[in-house]
């Protein structure tokens, strides 16, 4: 079967397609070049977030303008489109409720400034570095280097913790020591460990709270302040140093014990020793 | 090792190593064909279990042909926080106190210029602290609470400098100095006879949470008749409008 091109494509139509293609390509080049140029000209002091918003504004406005230029080039009657806009609006509104919700949520997110690009945030049980804030969603780079997309609507309706907003943080350790230990000595060991750790800040002062008489230990909360960039180093070094200091000073860190009985509950399980 | 033998131009020929003790830090500098291998070992006493395995830091620097290594004194690269304990300045009064500042040593090759800086060494481990509120503020080293009222009374080691600080209370209330920040990046270091003395810090206190006036300048009285500069300020521009005093607030609820 032979397809007759001339029946479907007249010279006028080909010219129109060519013209629109050129407008589209040139228009897109202009929009992206302009966005690139503005990005380069923006002051260095401006946050990444603001730069991204300005950039997106230029791109989206450019694309809308380009759309109208192409529509007028196609000689489509815009009044008819606008006339139908009410009905189309309802149809689109119903069909894209979620998307519109996400877009609106996106505006609130940006204006609220709970987080910015590069911040480490926690949303529910997910956490990562804010990679991009887009029209419909935010994208996080998780710590195991995965890209996580969270719809804006989910973000706005969830509890968001910005981990890196403030320059310093407190890290809490839950410690347990045996009931027989001298708590004054325990406290002085903990204080010494924190004081000698170069990454722990002198001020705000470390928090040492004797929390409770637990089931098998006296529980102590230790909170150390540090500069946010040192999180892992502080966590590991304080952990190791406390264990080493407790071991060196003979402080027992108890752990749950299970007594195994056989037969009568009062008689212990018989253990036979091996004679050498 | 005395200070004069540290603060000099060390000539080290290719293939040889020179060890220099700077306080409790040992610097081993090996001159290689076109560069330097610098190893610093932290021998600072630690009264706790020392788990810092990376106490030795080794770096190679490609520098070219020069065989000379210069060690120059400098002030620490972070602001310093003085913890006042029981120091009060009544309204309208002015006081000059003197603080001991631990020195930092900068290692340059060939000559002392910023692009020739290889490494900075602090002669002892300094404690990190935070000046200001946890949601703002700035990182700093702590200076402790020791201060002197008489310039000639201070006994300093060769690794310390004297910092004269003049505080004028222009507020209507008593100034109980709790935390005072010394932004040493604006200070010069001078040699006055056998002592190293920084520029004079002049602060005018205008009230809590009000930014006071601060000035850092040469003083003939403390820095000597002739200006013998050992180190220029790290930042000579923009002294900025920042708070100089911080007053403690309890950040933990007492429930």
Interface residues (C-beta under 8 A of the other chain):
Chain A: X166 X167 X168 X192 X193 X195 X196 X198 X199 X200 X201 X202 X203 X204 X207 X225 X227 X237 X240 X241 X244 X245 X248
Chain B: X46 X47 X48 X49 X51 X52 X81 X125 X127 X128 X129 X130 X131 X134 X135 X136 X137 X138 X139 X142 X179 X251 X252
